[in-house]
Amino acid sequence: MGKIDVLLGPMFSGKTTSLIKRVQELEDEGKTVKIFKPRVDNRYGEEVICSHDKISRKAYNIQDISEAEVEKVDVVVIDEYFFFKDNLLDYCKIWKDKGKHVIVAGLDLDHKGEPMPFIDSEKTSQDLIDMADEVTYLKSKCEICGKEATMTERTVESNTERLVGGTEYYRPVCKEHHPKWKK
C-alpha cells in the first residue's frame, strides 16, 4: 500500500539532511529509490540534492514533475517541492494509488510567513499537508535569540517571489522575531 510522507520546516532546519537519511534507511531495507529535484535549484550542482552541511545524494534534475520516471521504483522522493507546479499533488496521489511510497520535502511557510505556494497556482503547502499520510515538522534555531525557529526571514530586499539561495538571503527565526509577527 502506498503512502505520502511530507517533511516541512524553515530554512536550515535539516529537511534535506533528514530526507537523505530516510533514503539511506529505505535503501538499506532493499527499497529502490529515485530522488527528483527542480531544475531551478542548482545551488550545489545539477544532479544532486545537498544539505547546507554538504551531505549529498544523486538526484534527477527535472523541470516538471511529469518528467519523473518512476515505474521501476518503490520510493519516489521530491526535494524542494514548491519549485514545481501544483500538478505535483496529482502525481503524488497517482503514485500512492500505485503502491509507491512518496516522500516530499520543502518549506511550509514562505518568507512572508504564509503557506508556501506552488509555482503556478493558489495551491500551497497546506494542500500537500491535507493529502499526506504523515507530516514531519522540523525546526531550526533562531539566529536572533537562539530559541526554536519555525519561520524563515528574507534578509535582502527583492521583488522576486522565489529567490533561490541560502544564508546570503535567508535566516531562520522564531515567530517573535519574524517581520510578520513583530510588535
C-alpha positions in Angstrom: 0.0 0.0 0.0 1.3 3.4 -0.9 1.7 6.4 1.3 2.7 10.1 1.2 5.2 11.4 3.8 5.9 15.2 4.0 8.9 16.8 5.6 8.4 20.5 6.3 10.2 23.3 8.1 12.0 26.7 7.7 15.3 27.2 6.0 18.2 25.4 7.8 16.0 23.0 9.8 17.6 19.9 8.3 15.0 18.9 5.8 17.4 17.7 3.1 19.6 16.0 5.7 16.5 14.2 7.0 15.5 13.3 3.5 18.9 11.8 2.7 18.9 9.8 6.0 15.4 8.4 5.1 16.6 7.5 1.6 19.6 5.6 3.1 17.3 3.7 5.6 14.9 2.7 2.8 17.8 1.6 0.6 19.2 -0.4 3.5 15.8 -2.2 3.6 16.1 -3.1 0.0 13.8 -0.5 -1.5 14.6 1.1 -4.8 14.5 4.9 -4.6 14.6 7.7 -7.1 15.2 11.3 -6.0 13.9 14.3 -8.0 14.8 18.0 -7.7 13.7 21.1 -9.5 15.9 22.3 -12.3 15.8 25.9 -10.9 17.6 24.8 -7.7 21.2 24.3 -8.8 22.9 25.8 -5.7 25.0 22.6 -5.1 25.1 21.1 -8.6 22.8 20.0 -11.4 22.3 16.4 -10.4 22.4 16.3 -6.6 20.4 17.2 -3.6 22.7 18.7 -1.0 22.1 19.8 2.6 23.6 23.1 3.8 26.2 21.0 5.7 27.2 19.4 2.3 25.7 15.9 2.6 24.6 15.0 -0.9 22.9 12.3 -3.0 22.4 11.8 -6.7 19.1 13.3 -7.9 17.3 13.7 -11.2 17.0 17.3 -12.3 13.6 18.0 -13.8 11.6 21.0 -14.9 8.1 19.5 -14.4 7.1 16.6 -12.2 5.5 14.9 -15.3 9.1 14.2 -16.4 9.7 11.9 -13.4 10.0 8.2 -14.5 9.1 6.1 -11.5 7.7 2.8 -12.9 10.5 0.7 -11.6 11.0 2.2 -8.1 9.4 1.6 -4.7 10.0 5.1 -3.3 9.7 8.5 -5.1 11.5 11.4 -3.4 10.9 15.1 -4.2 13.0 17.8 -2.7 12.1 21.5 -2.7 8.5 20.7 -3.9 7.5 24.3 -4.1 9.6 24.9 -7.2 7.2 22.6 -9.1 3.7 23.2 -10.4 0.7 22.0 -8.4 0.3 19.0 -10.7 2.8 17.5 -8.2 -0.3 16.9 -6.0 -2.0 14.8 -8.7 1.2 12.8 -9.3 1.7 12.1 -5.6 -1.9 10.7 -5.4 -1.4 8.6 -8.6 1.9 7.2 -7.3 0.4 6.4 -3.9 -2.5 4.7 -5.5 0.0 2.6 -7.4 1.5 1.5 -4.1 4.5 3.7 -4.1 6.0 5.4 -1.0 6.2 9.2 -1.8 8.4 11.5 0.3 8.2 15.2 -0.3 10.3 17.9 1.4 10.3 21.7 1.4 9.3 24.9 3.2 6.0 25.0 4.9 5.9 28.8 5.0 7.4 31.4 2.7 9.5 34.3 3.8 6.3 36.3 4.5 5.1 33.7 6.9 2.3 32.4 4.6 1.7 28.8 3.5 4.3 28.1 0.7 2.6 28.3 -2.7 3.4 26.1 -5.6 5.0 27.8 -8.5 1.9 28.2 -10.7 -1.2 28.5 -8.6 -3.0 29.3 -5.4 -2.4 25.8 -4.0 0.1 25.8 -1.1 1.9 23.6 1.4 -1.5 23.2 3.1 -2.8 21.2 0.2 0.2 18.9 0.4 -0.3 18.6 4.2 -4.0 17.7 3.7 -3.2 14.8 1.4 -0.2 13.4 3.5 -0.3 10.3 5.5 2.4 11.6 7.7 3.8 15.1 8.2 7.1 15.8 10.0 7.8 19.4 11.1 11.4 20.2 11.6 12.7 23.3 13.4 15.9 25.4 13.4 17.4 27.8 15.8 16.5 31.5 15.8 19.5 33.5 14.7 18.4 36.4 16.8 17.6 34.9 20.2 18.5 31.2 20.0 15.0 29.9 20.6 13.3 27.3 18.4 12.8 28.7 14.9 9.8 27.8 12.8 10.0 30.6 10.2 12.3 31.9 7.6 13.2 35.6 7.2 14.5 37.0 4.0 17.4 39.3 4.8 17.7 41.1 1.5 15.3 43.3 -0.5 14.0 41.6 -3.6 10.9 41.8 -5.8 11.5 38.1 -6.7 9.0 35.8 -5.0 11.3 32.8 -5.2 14.8 33.8 -4.5 16.9 30.7 -4.7 19.7 30.8 -2.1 20.9 30.1 1.4 22.5 32.1 4.2 23.2 35.0 1.8 19.4 35.7 1.6 17.7 33.9 4.5 17.9 33.1 8.1 15.8 31.0 10.5 13.8 33.0 13.1 11.3 32.3 15.8 7.8 33.7 15.5 8.7 36.6 17.9 11.4 37.8 15.5 9.7 37.3 12.2 8.6 40.5 10.5 5.0 39.3 10.2 4.7 38.9 13.9 7.0 41.6 15.4 5.2 44.1 17.6 
